[in-house]
Amino acid sequence: MNSVFRIKAIVFKELRQLSRDRITFGMVVMIPLIQLLLFGFAINTDVRNIPVAVVDQSQSVLGRVVTESVKATQVVEVKQRLATVAQAEAAIGAGRVRAALVLPSDLNQRAAQGRQLGQWLVDGSDTMVSSAILQFQFMPIAEMASFSGVKEKTFEVALFYNPSRRSAVNIVPGLLGVILTMTMILFTSAAIVRERERGNLELLITTPVHSLELMVAKIIPYIFIGLVQVAIILGLGVTVFGVPINGEVSQILWGTLLFIAASLTLGLVISTIATTQLQAMQMTVFVLLPSILLSGFMFPYEAMPNAAQWIAEVLPATHFMRIIRGVVLRGSDLIAMWQDALWLAGFTVIGLAVASTRFKKSLD
């Protein structure tokens, strides 16, 4: 009986201690809640609203009918109307659209002869997006009943960057973003907390080191660790999985540095909020889940609801996923993806400011 009372006393003690630890108690509720919402609403393998461009060289009624028929499927969303195929290819390479529908000038003649009406130019680096566009090959168009002939295909499809549709081509660059997110945030999320638990915080307070200088010094060593991880992942990706690197190495380097800096500053902000390393670990997991699930690594960004896309736009992993896949697979550069690069740079500056400010408050 005494043993039961002792166990009961310890149980009440643990529950009381847990209730006082607001961050841990909040994570107990928020982690399963966020997981449920992400998997239930944001994660969708049924691809919809893929941004595409239309190059209608026929400028005919039939061209408008075909375009509206394609839009009616809700699989794609026409974002741009371009004049030439070269402009469409440039838009795909820059990541502004994922595919382009090209309708030739002899569209009416093709329809009368039962030939293919046009061609889809597709960013094949994402296999889920390319699979959705491939469904248009045999798309029936009711308005075409008045034309004679039998077509084997309604459209031809040309897959760029990954014509064999190998999943490794899309996954390996994405893994770069996932692994860097996990390691960089994890390393720095406990940086300030670790100093506090080891009793070194008082020593840092007495030194003439400014808060901003401390934050910068904390992240610099991990930048080199991140670059080593990049070399390992891309090296194995090329040699083992045959992933092509179509962009310049310098563009990969600068894009990766921007992302590493943004991830490290996010970890520092977490470190200034958490009071123990356990709390820092819990908050890191809380950030990692949406970073992996909403960044476009596993599921197409376009298939997510608007609310999930808004959250994804705040996370550095989303912007880096676009940059690294754009540079590695499409041969793009940071100038073409300046909005994502600017967001990562701005996130780093704001993150350092917030972390240094919160550290000053902790000194008080």
TABELZI-V663284 format. One record per residue. RES is the residue in one letter. NEAR is the number of other ideal C-beta (glycine too) atoms within 10 Angstrom. Layout:
((RES	NEAR) (RES	NEAR))
This chain:
((M	5) (N	6) (S	7) (V	8) (F	9) (R	10) (I	10) (K	10) (A	10) (I	10) (V	10) (F	10) (K	10) (E	10) (L	10) (R	9) (Q	10) (L	12) (S	10) (R	9) (D	16) (R	11) (I	18) (T	18) (F	12) (G	14) (M	19) (V	13) (V	9) (M	14) (I	14) (P	10) (L	10) (I	18) (Q	13) (L	10) (L	14) (L	19) (F	11) (G	9) (F	12) (A	20) (I	15) (N	15) (T	9) (D	9) (V	21) (R	15) (N	15) (I	25) (P	18) (V	27) (A	24) (V	23) (V	25) (D	21) (Q	16) (S	21) (Q	10) (S	16) (V	11) (L	19) (G	22) (R	14) (V	16) (V	26) (T	17) (E	12) (S	17) (V	22) (K	15) (A	8) (T	12) (Q	10) (V	20) (V	26) (E	14) (V	16) (K	15) (Q	15) (R	10) (L	18) (A	10) (T	11) (V	15) (A	10) (Q	14) (A	22) (E	18) (A	16) (A	24) (I	23) (G	20) (A	15) (G	19) (R	14) (V	23) (R	28) (A	26) (A	25) (L	26) (V	22) (L	23) (P	18) (S	13) (D	14) (L	22) (N	15) (Q	11) (R	20) (A	24) (A	14) (Q	12) (G	13) (R	16) (Q	16) (L	25) (G	24) (Q	17) (W	21) (L	25) (V	28) (D	26) (G	27) (S	24) (D	26) (T	16) (M	17) (V	25) (S	25) (S	13) (A	23) (I	24) (L	16) (Q	12) (F	22) (Q	14) (F	11) (M	15) (P	9) (I	17) (A	7) (E	13) (M	18) (A	8) (S	7) (F	16) (S	9) (G	11) (V	5) (K	18) (E	9) (K	13) (T	18) (F	21) (E	14) (V	18) (A	14) (L	19) (F	17) (Y	21) (N	21) (P	12) (S	8) (R	15) (R	16) (S	12) (A	14) (V	24) (N	24) (I	17) (V	23) (P	26) (G	22) (L	16) (L	26) (G	28) (V	20) (I	15) (L	26) (T	28) (M	17) (T	17) (M	26) (I	28) (L	19) (F	20) (T	26) (S	29) (A	22) (A	21) (I	28) (V	22) (R	15) (E	17) (R	18) (E	13) (R	9) (G	8) (N	11) (L	16) (E	9) (L	10) (L	15) (I	11) (T	7) (T	9) (P	5) (V	11) (H	12) (S	20) (L	15) (E	12) (L	18) (M	27) (V	17) (A	10) (K	20) (I	24) (I	10) (P	11) (Y	20) (I	15) (F	10) (I	15) (G	23) (L	15) (V	10) (Q	17) (V	20) (A	10) (I	12) (I	19) (L	20) (G	10) (L	13) (G	21) (V	14) (T	9) (V	10) (F	13) (G	12) (V	22) (P	13) (I	15) (N	15) (G	21) (E	14) (V	10) (S	11) (Q	22) (I	20) (L	13) (W	16) (G	26) (T	23) (L	16) (L	23) (F	29) (I	27) (A	25) (A	28) (S	33) (L	31) (T	28) (L	26) (G	29) (L	27) (V	24) (I	26) (S	29) (T	22) (I	18) (A	22) (T	16) (T	16) (Q	15) (L	15) (Q	22) (A	26) (M	17) (Q	21) (M	23) (T	23) (V	16) (F	17) (V	21) (L	16) (L	15) (P	21) (S	25) (I	18) (L	21) (L	26) (S	23) (G	22) (F	22) (M	14) (F	19) (P	19) (Y	22) (E	21) (A	21) (M	23) (P	10) (N	7) (A	11) (A	21) (Q	16) (W	11) (I	17) (A	21) (E	13) (V	12) (L	22) (P	30) (A	28) (T	23) (H	26) (F	30) (M	26) (R	20) (I	30) (I	26) (R	26) (G	26) (V	27) (V	27) (L	25) (R	20) (G	16) (S	24) (D	20) (L	21) (I	9) (A	21) (M	21) (W	10) (Q	10) (D	24) (A	22) (L	13) (W	20) (L	21) (A	13) (G	11) (F	21) (T	22) (V	12) (I	13) (G	22) (L	20) (A	15) (V	17) (A	30) (S	19) (T	14) (R	17) (F	21) (K	13) (K	9) (S	14) (L	9) (D	4))
